[in-house]
């Protein structure tokens, strides 16, 4: 069985490193060696409607992505297993990604993915195990999935003299990680706070990815806001949220930043997402300090690119307005207590 897997690997994913776009590399090399820039995107599903449209045209989806500018690496929520099996579980919507699309992740310089979500188990534990193997061979780190020990252990990226830690949580309620079985862990306060406190002394910057909230809601719940602040209090620097499939506001809290939902990045789950507007979060870490910006993105027929001026203004205004409404909501709630 193992030999068959590696035969498929050589056939489906030939020389993944050769798919880095030189336009990205040349720009990155011109940057200061002391700066580390990471992009964060929301939900990404290279399946279903995406696969129907793109097929085997691997040069197509990210051909305009260089317009977003230079960066060192990227993280998204990969909301599908990577598998060749057809044995899915029974649920309304199931997604799976063909291994050939690993080349697209490499083209986009995606080097870390959260697999802690409600679709990673769509093709059972076999699909989860295959996903971990494919990502490992491609040199892409998977966080939030595996045995319980792996899920609770941060992935630490060593780059440009910095140690960036990543933790991820989210579950379909079925494939829960245990000592002997791979899966994910739910978004649960005590577990996350404990893991963050253990991880923080080992890293310079700590990211927590959460698959949470209610679909199509523009604002997080009070429970989410309280949980996010507890995670920042425990030591996290950045919280990246996803699952609502729409952009929500952000909150600066103490030393940290909370992005409640980055919406979709490249989401093949339905046809409505073929053409959309969203943002990616750009974080630049200098040493003891860091800053961030929201970079508007336009997606046209499953092809993302940096948004034009007017689209950028409209998208940034939307994020700013929802963030302001969120602050007012929090203020009103605190007055009522």
C-alpha positions in Angstrom: 0.0 0.0 0.0 2.8 2.4 0.9 4.6 1.7 -2.5 1.3 2.5 -4.3 1.1 5.8 -2.5 4.6 6.9 -3.5 4.0 5.8 -7.1 1.0 8.1 -7.1 3.0 10.8 -5.5 5.6 10.7 -8.3 2.9 10.6 -10.9 0.5 13.3 -9.5 2.9 15.7 -7.9 6.1 15.9 -9.9 8.8 18.1 -8.4 6.5 20.4 -6.4 9.4 22.8 -5.6 9.6 23.7 -9.3 6.1 25.3 -9.2 7.2 28.3 -7.1 6.6 31.4 -9.2 9.9 33.3 -9.9 8.0 36.6 -9.6 7.4 35.9 -5.9 11.0 34.7 -5.3 12.7 37.7 -6.8 10.6 40.1 -4.8 11.1 38.2 -1.5 14.9 38.3 -2.0 14.8 42.1 -2.3 13.3 42.4 1.2 15.2 43.0 4.3 16.4 39.7 5.7 15.2 40.7 9.2 11.5 41.1 8.1 9.2 38.2 8.0 5.9 38.7 6.1 3.1 36.2 6.4 -0.3 36.3 4.6 -3.4 34.8 6.2 -6.4 33.8 4.1 -9.8 32.4 5.1 -11.5 29.2 3.9 -10.0 27.5 0.9 -11.6 24.5 -0.8 -10.0 23.4 -4.1 -12.9 21.0 -4.8 -16.4 20.7 -6.2 -17.3 23.8 -8.3 -13.6 24.8 -8.4 -12.5 21.5 -9.8 -15.3 21.5 -12.3 -14.2 24.8 -13.7 -10.4 24.6 -13.4 -9.9 20.9 -14.2 -6.2 20.2 -15.0 -5.4 23.9 -15.9 -2.9 24.2 -13.1 -1.4 27.4 -14.5 -4.7 29.2 -14.3 -5.9 30.0 -10.7 -2.8 31.8 -9.4 -1.6 33.4 -12.6 -2.4 36.9 -11.4 -1.6 36.3 -7.7 1.7 38.1 -8.0 -0.3 41.4 -7.9 -0.7 41.0 -4.2 3.0 41.8 -3.7 5.8 40.1 -1.9 5.6 37.8 1.2 7.5 34.9 2.7 4.8 32.4 3.3 1.0 32.0 3.7 -1.5 30.2 5.8 -5.1 29.3 4.9 -7.9 27.1 6.3 -7.9 24.1 4.0 -11.5 23.0 4.2 -11.3 19.7 2.4 -9.3 16.4 2.7 -6.8 15.6 0.0 -7.7 12.0 -1.0 -8.3 9.7 -3.9 -10.9 7.6 -2.0 -14.6 7.8 -2.9 -15.9 6.6 0.5 -17.5 9.7 2.0 -19.5 10.0 5.1 -23.2 10.8 4.9 -23.9 14.6 5.2 -25.4 17.2 2.9 -22.1 18.5 1.5 -18.8 16.6 1.2 -15.6 18.0 -0.4 -12.4 16.4 -1.4 -9.3 17.8 -3.2 -7.4 16.0 -5.9 -3.6 15.7 -5.0 -2.7 17.5 -8.2 -3.9 20.7 -6.7 -1.0 20.6 -4.2 0.9 22.3 -6.9 -1.4 25.3 -6.6 -0.7 25.6 -2.9 3.0 25.7 -3.7 2.5 28.3 -6.4 0.8 30.5 -3.8 3.6 29.9 -1.3 1.1 28.4 1.1 3.4 26.6 3.6 1.0 26.2 6.6 -2.6 25.0 6.5 -5.2 24.6 9.2 -7.1 21.3 8.8 -9.2 21.8 11.9 -12.6 22.3 10.4 -15.9 20.6 9.7 -15.0 19.2 6.3 -11.6 17.6 6.9 -13.4 14.3 7.9 -15.7 14.2 4.9 -14.0 11.1 3.6 -13.5 9.5 7.0 -10.3 8.8 8.9 -8.7 7.4 5.8 -9.2 10.7 4.1 -7.7 12.5 7.1 -4.6 10.2 7.0 -4.2 10.7 3.3 -4.4 14.4 3.7 -1.6 14.4 6.3 0.6 12.3 4.1 0.1 14.3 0.9 0.8 17.6 2.8 3.9 16.1 4.5 5.4 15.0 1.3 4.7 18.4 -0.4 6.5 20.1 2.5 3.3 21.9 3.7 2.7 21.9 7.4 -0.7 20.7 8.6 -1.9 22.1 12.0 -4.9 21.2 14.0 -5.1 17.6 12.8 -3.6 14.3 13.9 -3.5 12.4 17.1 -4.4 14.5 20.2 -0.7 14.9 21.0 0.0 16.3 17.6 -3.0 18.6 17.6 -2.0 20.2 20.9 1.6 20.5 20.0 2.3 23.8 18.1 3.9 23.7 14.7 6.9 26.0 14.9 8.1 27.7 11.7 11.8 28.8 11.9 12.3 31.5 9.4 14.6 34.6 9.2 15.7 34.0 12.8 12.2 34.0 14.1 10.1 31.3 15.7 6.4 31.4 14.7 4.0 29.1 16.4 0.7 27.8 15.0 -2.2 26.1 16.7 -5.6 25.3 15.2 -8.9 24.1 16.5 -12.3 23.2 15.0 -14.2 19.9 14.5 -17.1 18.2 12.7 -18.0 16.6 16.1 -17.3 13.1 14.7 -13.6 12.7 14.1 -12.2 13.8 17.4 -8.5 13.4 17.9 -7.5 10.8 20.5 -4.3 9.1 21.5 -4.7 6.4 18.9 -6.9 8.0 16.2 -6.3 11.1 14.0 -8.9 13.9 14.0 -9.3 17.4 15.2 -10.3 19.1 18.5 -13.3 21.4 19.1 -13.0 25.1 20.0 -12.9 24.6 23.8 -11.6 27.3 26.2 -9.7 25.2 28.7 -7.8 23.1 26.2 -6.8 26.1 24.0 -5.7 28.3 26.9 -3.6 25.5 28.3 -2.0 24.8 24.9 -1.3 28.5 24.4 0.3 28.9 27.8 2.6 25.9 27.0 3.5 27.1 23.6 4.1 30.8 24.2 7.6 30.5 25.9 8.9 28.5 22.9 8.1 31.0 20.2 8.4 34.7 19.3 4.9 35.0 17.8 2.0 32.7 18.3 -1.0 32.3 15.9 -4.2 30.5 16.9 -6.5 29.5 14.0 -10.2 28.9 15.0 -13.0 27.4 12.9 -16.0 28.8 14.7 -19.0 31.1 14.6 -22.2 31.0 12.6 -22.3 30.8 8.8 -23.3 34.0 7.0 -23.4 36.0 10.2 -21.6 39.4 10.1 -20.7 39.5 13.8 -19.3 37.1 16.3 -21.2 36.0 19.3 -20.5 37.2 22.8 -19.1 33.8 23.6 -16.6 34.1 20.8 -15.5 37.5 21.9 -15.0 36.3 25.5 -13.1 33.2 24.3 -10.9 35.2 22.0 -9.8 37.6 24.8 -9.1 34.6 27.0 -6.8 33.2 24.4 -4.9 36.5 24.0 -4.6 36.8 27.8 -3.0 33.4 27.7 -0.3 34.6 25.4 -1.5 34.3 21.8 -0.5 37.2 19.5 -3.0 36.6 16.6 -6.3 34.9 16.3 -7.5 34.0 12.8 -11.1 33.0 12.5 -13.1 31.4 9.7 -16.2 29.3 9.0 -18.9 32.1 8.6 -17.8 32.5 4.9 -18.2 36.2 5.2 -15.9 39.0 6.4 -16.4 40.0 10.0 -14.7 42.8 12.0 -11.5 42.7 13.8 -10.5 43.7 17.4 -7.2 45.0 18.8 -7.0 43.6 22.3 -4.0 44.3 24.6 -1.0 43.0 22.7 -3.0 41.0 20.2 -5.2 41.1 17.2 -8.4 39.1 16.7 -9.8 38.6 13.2 -13.1 37.0 13.8 -13.6 35.8 10.2 -11.6 36.4 7.1 -14.4 34.9 5.0 -13.5 32.9 2.0 -10.3 32.9 0.1 -10.7 30.5 -2.8 -13.7 28.4 -1.9 -15.0 25.8 -4.3 -17.9 24.8 -2.1 -20.5 26.6 -4.2 -20.8 28.6 -7.4 -21.5 31.9 -5.7 -17.8 32.0 -4.7 -16.5 31.9 -8.2 -16.6 35.7 -8.3 -16.2 37.5 -5.0 -14.4 40.1 -2.9 -12.4 39.4 0.2 -9.3 40.3 2.1 -6.1 38.6 3.2 -4.3 39.7 6.4 -0.7 40.7 5.9 1.5 40.5 9.1 5.0 41.7 9.1 7.2 40.7 12.0 10.4 42.8 12.6 11.7 41.4 15.8 10.1 42.5 19.0 7.5 44.4 17.0 5.0 43.6 14.3 2.3 45.3 12.3 -0.5 44.3 10.0 -2.7 45.4 7.1 -5.8 44.0 5.3 -5.1 43.5 1.6 -8.3 43.5 -0.5 -8.6 40.6 -3.1 -10.9 40.2 -6.0 -11.7 36.7 -7.2 -12.9 36.3 -10.8 -13.8 32.8 -12.0 -11.7 31.2 -9.3 -8.7 33.4 -10.0 -7.6 35.7 -7.1 -5.7 39.0 -7.6 -5.1 42.2 -5.7 -8.3 44.4 -5.9 -8.3 47.6 -7.8 -8.5 51.0 -6.0 -12.3 51.3 -5.9 -12.9 47.7 -4.9 -10.2 48.0 -2.2 -11.9 51.1 -0.7 -15.3 49.4 -0.7 -13.9 46.2 0.9 -11.8 48.0 3.5 -14.8 50.3 4.4 -16.9 47.1 4.9 -14.3 45.6 7.3 -13.9 49.0 9.1 -17.7 49.4 9.5 -18.2 45.9 10.9 -15.3 46.4 13.3 -16.8 49.7 14.5 -20.2 48.1 15.0 -18.5 45.3 16.9 -16.7 47.8 19.2 -20.0 49.6 19.8 -21.7 46.3 20.5 -19.0 45.3 23.1 -19.3 48.8 24.7 -23.1 48.6 25.0 -22.8 45.1 26.5 -20.2 46.3 29.1 -22.5 49.1 30.1 -25.4 46.7 30.7 -23.4 44.5 33.0 
